[in-house]
Amino acid sequence: MDVPVLHLVNRFWIGGAERQFVERLRLHPPGFSAVVGCLELSGPMLEQVRALGYEPTLFALKGSMLQANTLRQIARMAALIREHGVRLVHATDFNTNLLALAAGRLAGAKVVVSRVDLGHLRANFGKWHREAEMWNARHADLVVANAEAVREVCIREERCRPERVVVVRNGLDVARFDQLSSQPLQAPLPVDPGDLPVAVIGNLWPVKGHRTLVEAAALLRDRLPRAKFLCAGEGPEREHLQRRIAELGLTDRVYLLGHRLDVPAVLARVRAACLCSSAEGLSNALMEAMAARLPIVATAVGGNPELVRPGENGLLVPYGDPQSLAEKLFELLTDEARADEMGRQGRARVEAELTLSRMAEGHAAVYRQVLEGPAPSPALTPQMP
């Protein structure tokens, strides 16, 4: 009989953690069944979860966690764990990591928490949030990181025991990605024949470094007049970026497309991908660009160097350096043969090392070892050389 696992996510918005949550359900580890819970029953990815046959149980926080309602939701979560015979809870993000640990302890279930970034500050994320995050990681039964860089942060900065932090890399359903790549676009792209479009996939948050991209685009205006930057995502940086784009006269070169649910189809219609972040775990945007056979220019931060090998499938640049970013983009976009070969190399690595089945195998190994002991080894998926 399959062992029930309660999977928790904050909400079903468009983001890397949410997309990997859906993929976790899409190919659930054999021998384990999924029960799904959330804190907000909202977001464009909710229908994908329902299409997989899951109806999430809502544990509504209704604002701050520092209120009596949070205790009620923890009690409800513990009751669900007991009702379904759940032996393990797998949480996905900050809020669910905290609630999972409390409910799991109350109901006698093991708790696996997720860490998918370098602990950088997010919107409405202050010092006490960071302290709570570190405390939570140290007290969970196991922490699953999506990159070696994230694991090192948990050990070095957060004082987690090395044997209690493992790496399971994100996975991609390559066949489904290819199918989505061939679909029509959600909306037309501002691309003309002869253009050199570059995809920049990521929500408009400060950590994603779009300001550096805009400055680099200005440096390339005369050297690469046909280069266009298509930014798919939404967030609080939009107003600043729109203003700066207008100031630099880039309205016909840098486009803020907003949320897109057709990212694979967008990637199929561009020449390269770019990621300018100041911090990353294992970037879904880079993985999808590799799957789309695109050469990449990315910042040398977090897990990016674990995906992008300079000269093989892309190029790396320092964070916050428009000049370096412009130079590497110019190098990539003016050597079509080299760029094509980089794209082929990236696709080959996804097929060999970053599949959904590899991720499912990693999670299955995590679940078995947490439930059966002994302590998991530091990495439960084969390492990328």
N, C-alpha and C positions, 0 to 999 in steps of 0.2 A: 504494500500500500504506500502511495506517495506521501511524503512528509510535507505538511502544509507550511508555507513560508508567507508571512505577512510583509508585503512590499508597501512602503510609505513614500509619498511624494507631497510636496507642498501644494502645487497646482500644475495645470497642464498647459502652461504657456510655452512660447517658442524659446528654447534655450538648450544649451548642450546637455545639462543634467537631465532635463525633461525628455530630450530625444533619446538619451541612453536608457532612461527608465522604460520608455516604450519598447526599445530594442530588447531589453532584459526580459520583458514579457513576451515579445514576439517569438523568441526561441528560449523558452524557460528550461533550466537544467533538468534533464531526465531524473526521475526518482523523487522530484519535488513538485508540489502543486502550489499555485499562486493564489493568494488572497490580497486584494488591493484596497488601500486606504489613502485618503488625501485630506488636506486641511482646507482646500478651496475646490469646489466642483466647477472649475472654470478653465477656459483656455482652449485654443484651437486644436490641441493635440488630444483632447478628451475623446473625441469621436474615434480616433485611432485605437485608443484603449478599449472602447466599447466594441469596436469592430473585431477585436481579438477575443471577445466573449467575456469581458470583465466589467462589472458595474461597481465602481469604487464606493466604499463606505466613507461617508463624510464625517470628519472630526473638526467641526468649525471652531476656530480660535476666536473669531470676532474681535480682532485687534491685537493688542499687546498680550504677550504670554504672562505678564505679571498681573493676573487676575484669577478669581476663583474658577472661572469657566475652564481655565487650562487644566485644573485638577479634575474637573468633571470629564473632560475629554480624555485625559489619561486613564481614568477609571473605565470609561466606555471602551477605550482601546484594549485595556487589560481584559475586560469582559469578552470582547471579540476574540482575543487570543485564546481564552479558555474555551469559548463556544466551538471554535473550529479546530481545537487541538493543535494550535500553532506552536511549534517548538523553536522557531527562529524568526526574528524580525529583521528585515533588511531595510534600513532607512537611506534616504537619498540626499538630503540637503540639511541646512542648519537647523531649522525648526523641527523637522521630522527626526533628525539625529537625537535631539534632546528628548523629545516625547517618547521615542522608541525605547531609549534607555530606561526612562521612568516606568513605562508600561510593561516592558519586558521584565524588569526586576520585580514588579508587583505581581505579575502572572507566572513567573518562573520560567520565562523563555530566554534563550540566548539572543544577543543583540549584535548585529553587524552594522556599523555606520560607514558612510561613504565620505571620502574626501577627494574632490576633483579640482582643487585649485591650490594656490600657494599661500592661502591664508590672508590674501589681500582684503582690504576694506571694501565692502560693497555699499550700495545705497542704504541709508538708515542702519548702518552697521558700525557700532561704536566699540569702545575699548572693552566694555563688559561683554559684548557679544563675542569678541575674540577670546576673552578669558573663559567664557562658557564653552566655546568650541574646543579649546585646548583641554579643558577639564573633561569634557565629554569623550574626546578621543582617548584619553588615558584610562577611562573607566569602562569603555565598551569591551565586549568580549573579543572583538576584532575590528580593525580599521581596514577598509578596502580603499586603496589609492588607485588612481587610473594611470599614474606615471611614476617612474623612479624619482623624479624631482619632487613630486608631492610626498612620496614616502619619506624622503630625506628631511623635508620640512617637519613632518610629524615626529620624527625621531630626534632631530637636532634641536628644533626650536620648541617643540611641545612636550618633549620628554616622554614620548611613548616608548614602550619596550619594543625593540626591533622585531622580536619574534611575534608581536601582536599587530604588525602592520604589513600587509601583503599588497602586491600589485596584480590587479586584473585589468588589462588594458581594454579600452573601449573597442567595440566591435561594429562592423558594418555588414548589413545584408547586401552583398554585392549584386546579386541577381535582381533584387527589388530596386536597388539604386539605379541599375541600368534601365530597368523598365520605366522608372520615373524620369530618367534623363531623356527618354524618347517622347515624353508627353508634351502637349502644347504648353505654351507659357501662360501663366496666370494673368499677365499683362505684358504688353509689348516692351521691349528694351530699346533705349535710345542709341542704337548701334546702326551704322551705315556700312555698306561695303567698303573695304579697305581700312576700317577702324582696327585699333588694337585694344579690345576691351579687356579689362582686368577686374575680376570679381573680388570683392572685399566683404566677406560674410561674417556678421557679428553684430550684436545689438549695440546701439549707440551709447555705450557706457564709457566713462573716462579710461577704464583699464584697457579698453580695446585700441586706444591710440589713434583714433581717426584724425585728430588734430595734426599729428605728424604726417599722415597720408596727404592731407590737403596741402601742407607746405611742400611736400615732395612733388605733388602734381604741378604746383606752380613752377618748380625748378625744371620740370620736364616740358613745359608748355611749348618752348621753341624747339627743343631737341627732338621731341616726339609729338608732333602736333596731332597725330591720329590716336594717341593713347586716351582711353576713357576709363574712368573708375566707377564701377557699379557697386554701390554700398547697400547690401540687403540687411535690414535690421532696423530696430526702433529703440528710442531711449532718450534720456534727458540731455544728451549732447546735441540734439538736433538743432536747437535754436542757435547755439554758438557756431556750429558747423555751417549752417545756412548763411549766417552773417559773414563768416570768414570766406566762404566760397564766393560770395558776391563781391567782397572787397578785393579779392585777388583776380576777379574776372574769370572764374572757372565754372560758371553755370552750365557751360556746354562741354565740360570735361569731367566733373565730379557730380554724380547723381546719387541722391538719397532715395532709395526705392521703397523704404518702409519694410514692414514685415512681408516676407515672401514664403509661401508654402510650396513653392516650385523650385527650390534651390538646385536640385539635380539638373533640371531643365535649363536653369540659368547657367550653371557651370558648363553645360554642353555647348554653350554658345559664346564662350569667351576664350581668350588666348592664354591667360595666366591667372594665378590667385595670389593674394597678398594678405598678410596678417601682421598688424603693427602693435600688438599688445605689450603691456608692461609686465603682465603675469599670465601664465596659462598652466593648466594641467595638461591633459592630452586632448588637443583641440579637435573637436568634431569637424570644424571647418576645414582644417588641414587634411584630415582623413578623407573627407568627401572630395576635396580638390585632387588628392592623389588618386582616388577612385575614378575621377573624371579625366585622368591622364593629363593633368595640368602641371606645368612647372610652377614653382612656388618661390616667393620671396617672403620671409618671415623673420621676426625678431628672435634673437638668440636668448630666449627666456624660458624658464620652466621646462615643460615637456616638449617644446618645439624642436630642440635638437635631437630628441628621440625619434622624431618623425622625419625631419628634413636633414638630409645628409648633404652638406655643401658640395656642389659640383656633380652630385649623383641625381637627385630628384628636385633640387632647388638651391636657393642661396639664403644665407643668414646675415642679418644686420644687427647692429646695436639698437636698443630701444631708444626712441626719442631723437633720432638722428636723421633729419630729412635729407641731408646731402647723401649719406650712405644709402638710404632707401632709394633715392632717385637714381644713383649710379647703378645699383643692382637691378632695378627695374629696366633701365636702359640696356644693360648688358643682356638681360633675358629676352627682351622684346625685339632686339635687333639681331638675334642669332636663332633663326627659326629651327634649323636642324638640331642645334643643341637643346633648345627648349622642348622639341618633340621627344628627343631621347630622354630627357629628364621626366617628361610626362609618362613615358612607357615604364621607366624604372619605378616611379611612384606607384603606378597601378599594380605592378608585379609585387611590390611589398605589401600592399593592402591584401591582395589575393593570398599571399603566403602567411601573413602574420597578424592581420587585423580583421579577421572575419567574425561574423556573429557566432559561428560554432566555436571558435577559439575562446570568445568571451564566455559563452555558456559553459564550456569545459572548466574555465577558471572559477566561475561562480559555484559550480557543482563541487569542485575540490574544496573551496572555502567552506561551503555548507557542511560537507561531510566532516571535515576536520574540526570545525567549531562544535558540532554536535557530538562527535566521537572522541575528540582529543587524539593525540597531543597537539601542542601548539603548531599552527601552520608554518610552513617555511616562508621566507621573506617574499618569494615570488612564486605564484602557483600557475602562471602561464609561461610557456617557453620564452626566454629572453630574446630580444632583438639584438643582434650583434652590432 
